[in-house]
Amino acid sequence: MAAAWWLNWFLYIVNTVLILRLLFLAQLGPTWAALGTALIVGHPVFVEFHSVAMTEPLFIALTLASVLVFLRAMQDNRVASAALAGAIVGLAMLTRFAAAPLLPVFALLRLLAGGGGFARRLVDCAVMTAACGAVFGSWLVASELTSGDSTGRSLELLGNTDLAYWIRTVGSASAMLLPSAAGSAARFLFLALTSVSVVFVAVYYALAWLRLPPEQRARPQALVPVVFSLLSILYLLFLMVSVMIQYRLNLTGRFLLPLYVFLALAAMTPFGADGLSFSRRRELGIVLAGLAAVIGASNLARTTVFTMSTYEAGQGYAHKIWSTSPVLASAAKLPANAAIYSNAPDLIEFRLRRSAAYLPRRFSHLSGRDEASMPFAQQMDAMRRRLAEGNAYVVFVYGVDWRDYLISENDLLNSVPLVEEETLADGRIYRSVRRATEMQLLP
């Protein structure tokens, strides 16, 4: 747990430095670069996901690092630099599939900018693709050979979205900018105004960038805004496709945070670019500065509240509610060699430092279907056999109520002979019938 805490803070520092470096490359002054960095790293969701063991900090770090290496490759025209950029994209994709848009962004911009003829540009694109494929593809092959599950999800349209879903998603996006207390109408209106402004900046700058000669387009100060504008578009499209493919994928903060980072960089970096006369558009700068001030004030207030709350009560499975949980206290007293099935085995492993297994899954939370590799009936049979051996318990933690794909407590009691061991304020513990019989036979 301590190692994860230190790793999170290390990645927070790394991401802060990477963002600051990108803003400096875009030729923003020290004050504006510092304020722009604070607008991103001070966001409550950014702070939140750097305080828990999640993949988002590493994903953002690898994404920003790949952009920096790509900018370097566009300057030195070395094949090795292009290969390194592709390899980092591959690593980012291993962290999160959502890094996939990076490759087409880099390939398209390499075709449009930089030195060398068209053939040389194609070679660089091929090198980046090959390096990315070597890193990511090797993992796919190894995963398929070892587990038979390379991607964890099938390429089918398993999503089930409607108008209400997209309204909720827009609501989540608006909550990235303003707190819920501002009201839905105000948040939606502010999101619309911010989106229109950022799109205008991106389009206006892209048109000016395309008028430059290919060599000047490749300059870091000119290229950074285009990279993040194009990345924002493709990342958003990737999320929309993912929603159509994956069963019940909700676009919450963990998916919207990278988009916020990319859009913020796309909106800020054009004002430091040299030679495009963009920074002289005073009216647009005032509008964006006003929007940034509102977002910054919202970030400061919400991050302060989050930090104080986390300091006092903890967060996630480290929250103090779990340190005083009656059901966890009772589960900690179970025999050390006993098998435990639960709807929250990760919580048990984190808090009690002992192994536990998930209850049988009625369906996969990624596809909504019975798992082909381990069907529900087969999972039930395996659990019945283990319970029949004795010294096994089932622990229901009522505070973990979001895993509806697991068998319910009532259905389990109707399917498996269990005896109630203990009823607590926040859960129940059952034991196997054989274990109960053995306990009754003890003198």
FIMIDO-106696 format. One line per 8 residues: number of its first residue (from 1); their letters; for each residue x, y, z of C-alpha. Coordinates in steps of 0.25 Angstrom, whole numbers, plus 2048, in hexadecimal, padded with zeros to 3 digits. Layout:
NUM> A> X/Y/Z | ...
***
This chain:
1> MAAAWWLN> 800/800/800 | 80B/80A/803 | 812/806/7F6 | 805/80A/7EE | 804/817/7F6 | 812/81B/7F2 | 811/816/7E4 | 804/81F/7E3
9> WFLYIVNT> 80B/82B/7E8 | 817/828/7DF | 80E/828/7D3 | 807/835/7D7 | 814/83C/7D7 | 818/835/7CA | 80B/839/7C3 | 80C/847/7C9
17> VLILRLLF> 81A/849/7C3 | 816/843/7B5 | 80A/84D/7B4 | 813/858/7B8 | 81D/854/7AE | 813/853/7A3 | 80E/861/7A6 | 81C/867/7A6
25> LAQLGPTW> 81E/860/798 | 812/867/794 | 81A/874/798 | 810/878/7A3 | 817/881/7AD | 81B/87C/7BB | 80F/882/7C2 | 805/87E/7B8
33> AALGTALI> 80B/870/7B7 | 80A/86E/7C6 | 7FC/873/7C6 | 7F8/86A/7BB | 7FF/85E/7C2 | 7F7/861/7CF | 7EA/861/7C7 | 7ED/853/7C3
41> VGHPVFVE> 7F4/84D/7CF | 7EB/854/7D9 | 7DE/84E/7D3 | 7D7/845/7DE | 7D6/839/7D5 | 7E5/83A/7D1 | 7E9/83B/7E0 | 7DF/830/7E4
49> FHSVAMTE> 7E4/826/7DA | 7F2/829/7DE | 7EF/825/7EC | 7E9/817/7E9 | 7EF/80B/7E2 | 7E9/80D/7D4 | 7EF/80C/7C6 | 7EC/81B/7C2
57> PLFIALTL> 7F8/822/7C8 | 802/818/7C0 | 7F9/819/7B4 | 7FA/828/7B4 | 809/828/7B7 | 80C/81E/7AB | 803/826/7A2 | 80A/833/7A5
65> ASVLVFLR> 817/82D/7A4 | 814/827/796 | 810/835/791 | 81D/83B/796 | 825/830/78F | 81D/832/783 | 820/840/783 | 82F/83D/784
73> AMQDNRVA> 82E/833/779 | 828/83E/770 | 834/846/773 | 840/83D/771 | 839/834/766 | 840/827/76C | 839/81A/76A | 83D/816/778
81> SAALAGAI> 835/822/77E | 829/81E/776 | 82A/80F/77B | 82B/814/789 | 81E/81C/787 | 817/810/782 | 81C/807/78D | 817/811/798
89> VGLAMLTR> 80A/811/791 | 80A/802/792 | 80D/803/7A1 | 802/80D/7A3 | 7F8/804/79B | 7FC/7F8/7A5 | 7F8/802/7B0 | 7EB/806/7AA
97> FAAAPLLP> 7E6/803/79C | 7E1/811/79B | 7F0/815/797 | 7ED/80F/789 | 7E9/81D/783 | 7F8/821/785 | 7FD/819/77A | 7F4/81F/76F
105> VFALLRLL> 7F6/82D/774 | 805/82B/773 | 805/824/766 | 7FC/82F/760 | 804/83B/765 | 811/834/760 | 80B/833/752 | 807/842/753
113> AGGGGFAR> 814/848/75A | 823/846/75B | 82F/844/752 | 831/83A/748 | 829/836/73C | 81C/82E/73C | 823/821/73B | 82B/824/748
121> RLVDCAVM> 81E/828/74F | 818/81B/74C | 824/814/751 | 823/81B/75E | 814/818/75F | 817/809/75D | 822/809/767 | 819/80F/772
129> TAACGAVF> 80E/805/76E | 817/7FA/76F | 81D/7FE/77C | 810/800/782 | 80B/7F2/77C | 817/7EB/782 | 815/7F0/790 | 806/7EF/790
137> GSWLVASE> 804/7E3/787 | 80E/7DB/78F | 806/7DC/79B | 7F9/7D8/793 | 800/7CC/78E | 805/7C8/79C | 7F8/7CB/7A2 | 7F0/7C3/798
145> LTSGDSTG> 7FA/7B7/799 | 7FA/7B7/7A8 | 7EB/7BA/7AC | 7E4/7BA/79E | 7DF/7C8/7A1 | 7E7/7D2/79A | 7DF/7DF/79B | 7D5/7DB/7A5
153> RSLELLGN> 7C9/7DF/79C | 7C4/7DB/78F | 7C2/7E5/783 | 7B3/7E5/783 | 7A9/7F0/785 | 7A5/7EC/793 | 7A2/7FA/798 | 794/7FE/79B
161> TDLAYWIR> 793/80D/79B | 787/817/79A | 784/825/79B | 784/824/7AB | 792/81E/7AA | 798/82A/7A2 | 791/834/7AB | 798/82E/7B7
169> TVGSASAM> 7A5/82E/7AF | 7A4/83C/7AC | 7A0/83F/7BB | 7AD/837/7BF | 7B5/840/7B5 | 7AF/84D/7BA | 7B3/848/7C8 | 7C1/848/7C4
177> LLPSAAGS> 7C0/857/7C3 | 7B7/85C/7CD | 7B2/855/7DA | 7A4/84F/7DB | 79F/85A/7E4 | 7A0/864/7D8 | 793/85D/7D3 | 791/855/7C6
185> AARFLFLA> 78D/861/7BD | 799/869/7C1 | 7A3/85D/7C0 | 79D/859/7B2 | 79E/868/7AD | 7AC/86A/7B2 | 7B0/85D/7AB | 7AA/861/79E
193> LTSVSVVF> 7B1/86F/79F | 7BE/868/7A2 | 7BD/85E/797 | 7BA/868/78D | 7C6/871/791 | 7D0/865/791 | 7CA/860/783 | 7CC/86E/77E
201> VAVYYALA> 7DA/86F/783 | 7DE/862/77D | 7D8/864/76F | 7DD/872/76E | 7EB/86E/772 | 7EB/861/769 | 7E8/869/75D | 7F3/873/760
209> WLRLPPEQ> 7FC/867/763 | 7F9/861/755 | 7FD/86E/74E | 80C/86C/753 | 816/864/74B | 818/856/750 | 825/859/757 | 81F/864/75F
217> RARPQALV> 813/85C/763 | 81D/852/76A | 822/85C/774 | 81E/858/782 | 817/866/785 | 80F/864/778 | 80C/856/779 | 808/854/788
225> PVVFSLLS> 7FA/85A/786 | 7F7/852/77A | 7FB/845/781 | 7F1/847/78C | 7E6/84C/784 | 7E7/840/77B | 7E9/837/787 | 7DC/83D/78E
233> ILYLLFLM> 7D4/83A/782 | 7D9/82C/77F | 7D8/828/78E | 7CA/82D/78F | 7C6/824/783 | 7CD/819/789 | 7C5/81A/796 | 7B8/81B/78D
241> VSVMIQYR> 7BC/80E/786 | 7C0/807/793 | 7B2/80A/799 | 7AC/803/78D | 7B5/7F7/78F | 7B6/7F5/79E | 7AA/7F1/7A6 | 7A5/7FC/7B0
249> LNLTGRFL> 7B1/805/7AE | 7AF/812/7B6 | 7B7/81E/7B2 | 7BB/822/7C0 | 7C7/82B/7C5 | 7D1/820/7C2 | 7CE/821/7B3 | 7CB/830/7B3
257> LPLYVFLA> 7D8/834/7BA | 7E1/831/7AF | 7D8/839/7A5 | 7D8/845/7AF | 7E7/844/7AF | 7E8/844/7A0 | 7DE/84F/79E | 7E4/858/7A8
265> LAAMTPFG> 7F2/857/7A1 | 7EB/858/793 | 7E5/865/798 | 7F1/86B/79F | 7FD/868/796 | 7F8/870/78A | 7FA/87D/792 | 809/87A/794
273> ADGLSFSR> 80B/877/785 | 815/87F/77D | 812/884/770 | 803/881/76E | 7FE/88F/773 | 7F5/887/77C | 7F9/88D/789 | 7F5/89B/784
281> RRELGIVL> 7E6/897/784 | 7E3/89F/791 | 7D4/89D/791 | 7D6/88E/790 | 7E1/88D/79A | 7D8/895/7A4 | 7CC/88B/7A2 | 7D5/87F/7A5
289> AGLAAVIG> 7DC/886/7B0 | 7CE/888/7B7 | 7CA/87A/7B4 | 7D7/875/7BA | 7D5/87E/7C6 | 7C8/878/7C9 | 7CD/86A/7C7 | 7D9/86D/7D0
297> ASNLARTT> 7D0/872/7DB | 7C8/866/7DA | 7D4/85D/7DB | 7DA/864/7E7 | 7CD/863/7EF | 7CA/855/7EB | 7D8/850/7ED | 7D9/857/7FA
305> VFTMSTYE> 7CC/850/7FF | 7D1/842/7F9 | 7DF/844/800 | 7D9/847/80E | 7CF/83C/80D | 7D9/832/808 | 7E3/836/813 | 7D8/834/81E
313> AGQGYAHK> 7D1/828/819 | 7DA/821/80F | 7D5/81D/801 | 7D1/810/7FA | 7D4/804/802 | 7DD/80C/80B | 7D1/814/810 | 7CF/813/81F
321> IWSTSPVL> 7C1/80D/81C | 7C8/800/819 | 7D1/801/825 | 7C5/801/82E | 7BD/7F7/826 | 7B6/7EC/82E | 7B6/7E2/823 | 7C5/7E4/820
329> ASAAKLPA> 7C8/7E3/82F | 7C1/7D5/82F | 7C7/7D0/822 | 7D5/7D3/828 | 7D2/7C9/833 | 7CF/7BE/829 | 7D9/7B2/829 | 7E6/7B6/822
337> NAAIYSNA> 7E5/7AA/819 | 7D6/7AB/816 | 7D2/7AE/807 | 7CA/7BB/806 | 7C0/7BE/7FB | 7BB/7CD/7FA | 7B4/7D8/7F2 | 7C0/7E0/7F7
345> PDLIEFRL> 7CD/7D7/7F7 | 7D6/7E3/7F3 | 7D1/7EB/7FF | 7D4/7DE/808 | 7E2/7DD/802 | 7E5/7EC/803 | 7E0/7ED/811 | 7E2/7E0/818
353> RRSAAYLP> 7EE/7DB/810 | 7E9/7CE/80C | 7E4/7C7/800 | 7D6/7C6/7FB | 7CE/7C2/7EF | 7C3/7C9/7E7 | 7B5/7C3/7E8 | 7B1/7BC/7DB
361> RRFSHLSG> 7AE/7C6/7CF | 7A0/7C5/7C9 | 7A6/7CC/7BD | 7B2/7D4/7B9 | 7B2/7E3/7BC | 7B9/7E6/7AF | 7AF/7DE/7A6 | 7A3/7DC/7AD
369> RDEASMPF> 7A4/7CD/7AA | 7A8/7C0/7B1 | 7B7/7BF/7B1 | 7BB/7B5/7A6 | 7C8/7B1/7AD | 7C1/7AE/7BB | 7B2/7AE/7B9 | 7A9/7B1/7C5
377> AQQMDAMR> 7A5/7A3/7C7 | 7B3/79E/7C8 | 7B7/7A9/7D2 | 7AB/7A5/7DB | 7B0/796/7DA | 7BE/79A/7DE | 7B9/7A2/7EA | 7B0/797/7EE
385> RRLAEGNA> 7BB/78D/7EE | 7C4/796/7F6 | 7B9/799/800 | 7B6/78A/801 | 7C5/788/806 | 7C2/791/812 | 7C9/79C/818 | 7C3/7A6/80F
393> YVVFVYGV> 7BB/7B3/811 | 7B3/7BD/809 | 7B4/7CB/80C | 7AA/7D6/807 | 7AE/7E4/809 | 7A2/7ED/807 | 7AA/7F9/805 | 7AF/7F4/7F7
401> DWRDYLIS> 7A2/7F4/7EF | 7A7/7F7/7E1 | 7AA/7E9/7DD | 79C/7E4/7D8 | 7A3/7DA/7CE | 7A6/7D1/7DA | 79C/7C7/7E0 | 793/7CE/7EA
409> ENDLLNSV> 792/7CA/7F9 | 784/7C4/7F7 | 788/7BC/7EB | 794/7B7/7F1 | 78C/7B2/7FD | 782/7AB/7F4 | 78D/7A4/7EC | 797/7A0/7F7
417> PLVEEETL> 795/79B/805 | 79B/7A5/80E | 799/7A8/81D | 799/7B6/822 | 7A5/7B9/82B | 7A3/7C7/82F | 79A/7D3/82B | 7A1/7E1/82C
425> ADGRIYRS> 79C/7EF/82A | 7A3/7EF/81C | 7A3/7E1/817 | 7A2/7D2/81A | 7AB/7C6/81B | 7A7/7B8/818 | 7AE/7AB/81A | 7AE/79E/812
433> VRRATEMQ> 7A4/793/817 | 7B0/78A/81A | 7B7/794/822 | 7AA/797/82A | 7A9/788/82C | 7B7/787/831 | 7B5/792/83B | 7A9/78B/841
441> LLP> 7B1/77E/843 | 7BC/785/84A | 7BB/782/85A
***
